[in-house]
Amino acid sequence: MRMGQLFEAAPVAAVIFVATIAISWYALSKNRSLLFDWTLHPYSVAHEGAYYQLITNGFVHGSFMHLLINMYVFYSFAFYLEGWMLGHINFAIVYFGSLIISSVISVLRRKDRPDFRSLGASGAISGLLFSFILYNPNLTLLLFFIIPMPAWFAAVIFVGGSYYAAKNNYLPGIDHEAHIWGAIAGAALTIVLDPAAVSIFFTKLLG
């Protein structure tokens, strides 16, 4: 399907996609102060009222590779999720809800750590991915872009790996807990907005 058709079917995803690329590119290449200011700094949110960072951190990335990976995953799932599964309003709720919830958890856990910062759309995208998996549990996904496996099993690996990495401080520059809570939030919000997603999941999984 052409990009124009995807954008027409999923305008919310289209705006998020273009805005994230444009803002991240600008922050990385032209305005590092914006990158610093929009990054989630739990200490500043909790003690200085920088609440805007709960959302803005999802629109900036630490590197162009970070941006590329996140936008590739977003492009692979978001447009279909909005256009053919959730609809426009529910899609926006799942995306921004996952972003905010994962950010709030980071703030609550690290509000007294001035050294900690987190940025990127990974928490929100994890929410979209798990929402998508509720509707398509048996779809084949490529874990790490190379290992094929059913979507439901990839979800288990993802959560388990993120938990292990967070507990053992593996790759400390990555907010693994944001991935976990974003995923949980995305699945939970989808079920609240569309309870039929549960029966769809088990029907397809066991069918």
N, C-alpha and C positions, 0 to 999 in steps of 0.2 A: 504494500500500500504506500502511496506517495506521501511525503511529509506534509504537503498541503492538506490532504484528506485527513491525516491524523490531527493536524492542528485544528481543522474545522470540527472534528468530532470531539476533541478534548481541549477546549480553549483554556481551561484553568492550568492544565499540565503544560500547555504551550507557553503561557505567560511565565510560569515558574521556571521552565527549561531555559527560555531566552534570558530572563532576568538573572538567573544564577550564573549562566555563562558570562553575560556582560559585566555583572558586578564583580565576579571573581577575577575576570581578566583585568578589569580596571584597577582593582585593589592590588593585584599581584604585579602589574606592570607599570602603573601610573601613580598609585596613591597608597603607599604602605601604611600611612597613618590610619586610613579607613580600614584596612585589614586588621590592624591592631585594635581599633576602637570597636569594630563589629564582632570580633572574636568573643566567645563566651568566657568571661572571667568570673567564676562563681563568687569570689571575694567581693568584687565590685557590685555584682547583682545584689548580694545579701547585705552589704554594709554601706553601699553608696547609691543604691536604687537604680542601677543600670539595667532595668527590666527589659529594655528593648533588645538586649543581647540574647534573650531567650528565643527570639525569632531571627535576628540578623545573622547569628552565627551560621545559619543554614544557607546563607547566600555568599559566604566567603570560604575559600579553601587554602590550604597550606602550600600547595604547589600546583602546577598545571597538570601533572600526572594524577594528583588527588582529584582534581576537577574532572579530568577525562574519565577516570574510572567511575566516579559517582554519576556523571551524566550519561555514560554508556548504560549503566544499570537502570537509571531513571527512564531513558529512552526505550529500553527493552520492555518495560512493564507499565509505566505510568499512563501512556496514552490509551492503551487497551483497557486498563482498569477504570479510567474515567469514562471513556466513550461507550463501553459495552458491558460494564459490570456495576460500578457504583453510581455513576451519574456525576454531574458537576459539583453540586453542593456537598454531597457526601465525600467525594474525592478530596475537596478542599479541607473538610473537617478531619479526615484521616491523615492527610499530609501534615497540616499545621498542628493538629493535635499530637501526632507522634513526635514532631519536632519540639514542641513546647514541653510535653511530658518528659521526654528524654533529657531536655535541658534542665528542667526543674529538679529532676533526680540528681543530676551532676551538681547543681547548686547546693542542694540539701546535704549531699555527701562531702562536698569540698569547699564549703563556704568559709572555712577558716584556713584555707591554703592559698596564700597570695601568689604562689608559684605556678598554680595550675591554670591552664587555658585549653579551650577546646573549640574547634571550628569544623565546618563542613556539613553537608546535607545527609550524612550517613544515617543518623538516627531517624530522620523523616523517611529516607529511602528504605530503610529496614522495615518501617511500618507499612509502606506500600507493598514491599515484597511479600510480607506475611499476609497482607490483605489479599493479594493476588493468589497466593497459595491456597487460601481458603476456597477459592472458586476453581482452582486447577491443581489439586494435590498430586496428580500423577504426571503432570507435565515434566518432561525431561529438562533439567537444568545442568549447566556446566559449572561445577564447583571449581573455584579458582580459574575459571574460564577453560578448563581442560578435562575435568573428570565428570562424565555424565552420570546422573542419578535422578531418581524421582524427586519432585519438588519438596514433598513432605519430609523426605529423608535429608535433603539438603538443609531444610529448616532446622532439623534436629542437630545436625553437624554444626550449623552456624551458631546456634544458641550455646551448645556445649563447648565449642571452640572459643567463643567470646567469653564465656564464664571462666574457662580455664586460663585464658590469657589475662583477664582482669584479676583473678585471684592470685596469679603468680607474677603479676606485673610484667608480663611479656609484651614487648614493643610498647613501652610506657608512653610514647608520643601519641598513641591512639586511644581514644576514649571508648574502650570496649563495652563498658556498662551502658553507654548511650545507644550502642547497637542493640543490646539486649532489651532495654526498656523501650526503645523505639519500635522494635519488633512486637513486643507484648502489647504496646499501646495500639499499634496498627491493627492487630488481630482483634483486640477487645473492642475498639471503636467500630470496626466493621460489623462485628456481631451485634452490637447495640443498635447500629443504624439499619442493619439488614439481618435479622435473626435467621432468615432462611439460609444464610451462608453456612450455618452449622450443618444443616441437613444436606446441602449441596456438597459440602466437604466429605461427609461420611458416605453419601451415596456414590460419589465418584471414586472415593478411596477404596470402597469395598465392592464396587460394581464390576 
